Amino acid sequence: MKKLFTKEFVIGISVIMAIIILYVGIDYLKGVNLFKPANFYVAAYDNVAGLEVAAPVTVDGFKVGQVREINFDYENHGKIKVILALNKSLRLPVDSKAVIGSTLMSGAYVDIKMGKSKDLIEVGGDIATQTNPDMMASLSDNVLPAVGEILPKVDSLLANLNKLVGDPALLKSVQSLEGITDNINKASLSLNTVIGRQVPGMMNNVNHVATNLDSITRDLIVLSAELKRLPISSTMDNVNEMTGNLAKFSNQLNSRESTLGLLMNDPELYNRINRLSADVDSLIVDLQKNPKRYISIKLL
């Protein structure tokens, strides 16, 4: 009876399994997961410089798939077809674009710019493409010419700097600066010495002034307390009453209805008093001259 599994059969099966494991392992190392379900889309580019199989496909920086294949289309004017394997949950609007971008660290990748249309691209359909300018090409076209223009100026600047450094006047200026620095240090030391001598006396004066201010403050507090105890309200009432009486007296003096008002404001009364005074004066004079006229003495 023949054996079911011959030595040659086992070797053949082992070789086939090894090839399968090797193929799957290489794809796995590239980042291609053959067992993960995905939707495939086709993007056609004129230039895919730097883009490789298993490169990430992102939406707003988040990885949603990878590049599965890159094939040259000989029948369509040299277009390069890129097969994109995207997460089955991701559906693309018809106005979406697949843009190739690149970084210095991670190389090229495909970034999906999601559209806003309600119509969706069918699975396996074509997606519009766009290629950003290559970073190294931009450096060559824009940065390097500017650097070439700057280099002669840098050379001239270095030459002038060397000339300036070798100038004896600069050395002399530096030495002068050292002398100025020494003088500043000496002045600082002198100032510290003066401050150390004068500040204690000044602080004593300040303390003395502060003590006097405290004494004045305490006296003001005592004066304020004594002023609060004074009968200011009754005094002001008396002053107001006195002011009223003075006003009333002044009104009586100016009024013709009162005696004082008549005495001060009636001219006829004033004239009569003057005449009376004159008559009394004449009477006194005549009495002195002729006393017998007014006094008679009879002797018995």
SVG drawing of the C-alpha trace seen along z (x, -y; Angstrom):
<svg xmlns="http://www.w3.org/2000/svg" viewBox="-44 -193 91 195">
<polyline fill="none" stroke="black" stroke-width="0.4" points="0.0,0.0 1.4,-3.4 1.7,-6.2 -0.8,-9.0 1.8,-11.8 5.0,-11.0 8.2,-12.8 8.0,-14.7 4.5,-15.8 5.3,-17.1 8.3,-19.0 6.1,-20.6 3.4,-21.6 6.1,-23.1 7.6,-25.1 4.2,-26.5 3.4,-27.4 6.8,-29.1 6.2,-31.1 2.8,-32.2 4.1,-33.1 7.0,-35.0 4.6,-37.0 2.2,-37.8 5.1,-38.7 6.7,-41.1 3.3,-42.8 2.8,-43.0 6.2,-44.6 5.3,-47.1 2.1,-47.9 -0.2,-46.0 -2.8,-44.0 -4.3,-41.5 -6.9,-40.3 -8.4,-43.7 -11.4,-44.6 -11.0,-47.8 -12.6,-49.8 -10.4,-50.4 -10.2,-53.7 -8.1,-54.6 -6.1,-57.9 -4.2,-58.9 -1.1,-61.2 1.4,-62.7 4.2,-62.5 4.4,-60.4 7.9,-61.2 8.6,-59.8 5.4,-57.9 5.7,-54.2 3.5,-51.2 2.2,-51.1 2.5,-54.9 -0.2,-56.2 -3.5,-57.7 -4.8,-60.4 -7.9,-62.6 -7.1,-65.7 -3.9,-64.1 -5.6,-60.8 -4.6,-57.6 -7.6,-56.0 -5.8,-53.6 -2.7,-53.1 -1.4,-52.9 -1.8,-49.3 -0.3,-49.5 1.4,-51.9 1.3,-51.1 2.4,-53.0 -0.5,-53.4 1.1,-53.0 -2.1,-53.5 -3.2,-56.8 -0.4,-59.3 2.0,-58.0 -0.4,-58.5 0.5,-56.7 -2.3,-54.8 -2.3,-54.5 -4.6,-52.0 -5.8,-53.4 -7.1,-50.9 -9.3,-52.9 -11.3,-51.9 -14.7,-50.4 -16.5,-52.9 -15.1,-55.8 -17.2,-57.0 -15.9,-59.8 -18.0,-62.6 -17.5,-63.0 -15.8,-66.4 -13.0,-64.9 -9.4,-65.1 -6.4,-62.9 -3.4,-65.1 0.2,-63.9 2.1,-65.6 5.6,-65.1 7.6,-65.7 11.3,-65.6 10.9,-62.9 8.2,-60.5 8.4,-60.9 5.4,-61.1 1.8,-60.4 -1.7,-60.8 -4.0,-63.3 -7.7,-63.1 -9.4,-66.5 -13.0,-65.6 -15.7,-67.3 -19.1,-68.5 -21.2,-66.9 -24.0,-64.5 -23.1,-62.2 -20.5,-59.5 -17.8,-57.9 -18.5,-54.3 -16.1,-51.8 -13.4,-51.1 -14.1,-54.4 -11.7,-57.2 -10.9,-60.0 -9.7,-63.4 -6.1,-64.1 -3.7,-67.0 0.0,-67.2 1.6,-69.7 5.0,-71.2 7.8,-69.0 9.6,-70.3 13.1,-69.8 12.1,-71.4 10.7,-74.4 14.0,-74.6 16.0,-74.5 13.8,-77.0 13.2,-79.5 15.6,-79.1 18.9,-78.3 18.9,-81.4 18.3,-83.6 21.1,-81.9 23.4,-82.4 22.6,-86.2 23.3,-86.3 26.6,-84.6 28.6,-87.4 27.1,-89.8 28.1,-87.5 31.7,-87.3 31.8,-91.1 30.5,-91.3 33.1,-88.9 35.9,-90.8 34.7,-94.0 34.4,-92.3 38.0,-91.0 39.2,-94.4 37.3,-95.9 38.7,-93.3 42.2,-94.0 41.9,-97.8 44.2,-99.1 41.7,-101.8 39.3,-99.0 41.8,-97.6 42.4,-101.1 38.7,-101.6 38.4,-98.2 41.2,-99.2 39.5,-102.6 36.3,-100.7 38.3,-98.6 39.5,-101.8 36.0,-103.2 34.8,-100.0 37.5,-100.2 36.5,-103.8 32.8,-102.8 33.8,-100.1 35.8,-102.5 32.9,-105.0 30.5,-102.3 32.8,-101.4 33.0,-105.0 29.3,-105.4 28.8,-102.3 31.2,-103.8 29.4,-107.1 26.0,-105.4 27.3,-103.2 28.4,-106.4 25.5,-108.7 22.5,-106.4 22.5,-105.6 22.4,-109.3 19.7,-110.0 17.7,-107.1 18.1,-108.5 16.7,-111.8 13.9,-110.0 13.1,-108.2 13.2,-111.4 10.8,-113.1 8.6,-110.0 8.5,-110.3 7.6,-114.0 4.8,-113.2 3.5,-110.5 3.5,-113.1 1.7,-115.7 -0.8,-113.0 -1.6,-112.1 -2.0,-115.9 -4.4,-116.3 -6.4,-113.3 -6.7,-114.8 -7.7,-118.2 -10.3,-116.5 -11.7,-114.7 -11.9,-118.0 -13.6,-119.8 -16.2,-117.0 -16.9,-117.6 -17.5,-121.4 -21.1,-122.6 -20.8,-123.8 -24.5,-123.3 -25.7,-125.5 -23.0,-128.1 -24.2,-128.4 -27.7,-128.8 -26.6,-131.7 -24.7,-133.2 -27.8,-132.9 -30.0,-134.5 -27.5,-137.3 -27.4,-137.9 -31.2,-138.1 -31.2,-140.6 -28.6,-142.8 -30.7,-142.7 -33.8,-143.6 -32.0,-146.5 -30.6,-147.7 -34.1,-147.7 -35.4,-149.7 -32.7,-152.3 -33.6,-152.6 -37.3,-152.7 -39.2,-156.1 -41.8,-154.3 -39.5,-153.7 -38.1,-156.3 -34.5,-155.6 -35.4,-155.7 -37.1,-159.1 -34.0,-160.4 -31.7,-159.3 -33.9,-160.1 -36.0,-163.1 -34.1,-166.3 -36.7,-168.6 -36.0,-166.9 -32.3,-167.3 -32.7,-171.0 -34.8,-171.5 -32.2,-169.8 -29.6,-172.0 -31.6,-175.1 -32.3,-174.0 -28.6,-173.4 -27.9,-176.9 -30.5,-178.4 -29.2,-176.6 -25.7,-177.8 -26.9,-181.4 -28.8,-181.1 -25.7,-179.9 -23.6,-182.7 -26.2,-185.4 -26.5,-183.8 -22.8,-184.1 -22.8,-187.8 -25.9,-188.9 -26.6,-186.6 -28.7,-189.2 -31.2,-189.1 -32.0,-185.6 -31.2,-185.3 -32.6,-187.9 -31.5,-187.9 -33.4,-189.9 -32.0,-190.6 -34.4,-191.0"/>
</svg>
